[in-house]
Amino acid sequence: MLSTMILRPKLLRHAPVALTGAAPAALATPVPTWLRAVAAGPDSIEDAAFAAAAALTALDAVVRRQERWAGVWRQRLALAAAAATAKRAGRVEDEVALRDALLLTRPGDDVGPAGRMLLAWRTLASRPVATLVSETVLVDVAADLGSALDEAAAGQIGDEIQATTGTVGNAVAGAVDAIAVLERHHSRAARELGPWLADAVLADRLGWAHAVPLFGLHPVAGGRRSPHAERESGQASRQRIWAAYAQAALQAMDLAAELGRRADRLLAVAPKLRAKGADAVVEKLLSDDAIVASSKIAGMSDRGLRRLFDRLIELGAVRELSGRPTFRIYGL
């Protein structure tokens, strides 16, 4: 049934091989309509597994291109996952509010419960995959997601996941098993940490250098369980998870295509920028979700940075993301 699922050796710890002559930033082949239809509503577990395999195979090709804009792509997905996490937790913060909580808080100040959820997903998107399932990271991320996980439990979870990673036949099955390990050791933490941990294990299985936030994008990941869901068979649960991964992978590819086009525009106009420090600003825009107008960029004053952003907007290379006349935020 899962013969089409991506298979990788156990715990690949090396970075993917750098590609030469990589494809253009925009996706070369549009996602087929049939795959979107199957991912949105699979009729069987076989359909869900096939959709997940096809979507993740396509996403794997995007990841391995190692585009210059991969950083902003992962962080935008982290923002979306954090917004979905906040919603499942009954909070009102959307992506705009979460971005504000992070960027408009002074260094050292508390970003609040929702802001800490964003920090957890940003950790997933930015840290090397090999470091994610460690005691320290799991304890810190669980706390950011609103759960208390002690070091002993975190160590047991990490050890068990490491011990079972090589015994499962496909990447998504490894992610599902990671959630099961977490539920056995700390069921209360599984609701929100489960999707985060599943994405970390999936990335490890696929040999990615950095994880891509996926499973947190959809309510199936860690949502409140109804009495019916509690009685749900293991097969039905796996069908829901595979379908969620298929949908999330397609969403990630759509975002990659959009950001690829925007990054191409930014890189095309970059040679026209004469301001000192402009290169650093361009790299920041390609590597992170957004920049505030008051960011400290070596060699640039606040006024110079604002003028640079005005110029980038004029050239169609950057957007102002807040919609405010003050405390403005810029990004691809």
Disulfide bonds with the S-S distance in Angstrom:
none
